[in-house]
Amino acid sequence: MKTSELKRILSEDLVENFDENNDVIYGMYWTVTKREERLIVFGVVPMNVLNALGEYVNTPINDREEEKKYCFKFYDGIDNTISDRFLKLDESDKVFYFSDSYRNVGYIKGLFTEKEIENFPSEIKGAIECGFLLKEKVDE
């Protein structure tokens, strides 16, 4: 289970505080804490929270985090007048173009993982290497 999925489930159950670094989750009238290799539960914890925590604990640490995603901005020098400045991919036609947003919408992709970037056509890779397309990490 990905950390983002666990956070989504916890937010649905009105968790007041979730801090994976401190190993404590505070809910309404309940607490779950991690001591050594055990989860310690205080209060009545919703069953779906317990199931999610069990699945999360059994997920290898390397598999918990989402892959980093990147967008590519068209470098237009000092003058920022170009409105269509983000690289997009129409996955149905396999065509790259520029748009005013990097957001993924349906089959239109504007965020790319490292593996997807490795499979870019040579023209796009060349534009990246030459500095015409600037790679930026996106936190979502």
Buried (B, 14 or more C-beta within 10 A) or exposed (E): BBBEBBBEBBEEBEBEEBEEEEEBBBBEEBBBBBEEEEBEBEEEBBEEBEEBBEEBEEBEEEEBEEEEBBBBBBEEEEEEEEEEBBBBBEEEEEEBEBBEEBBBEEEBBBBBEEEBBEEBEEEBBEBBEEEBBBEEEEEE
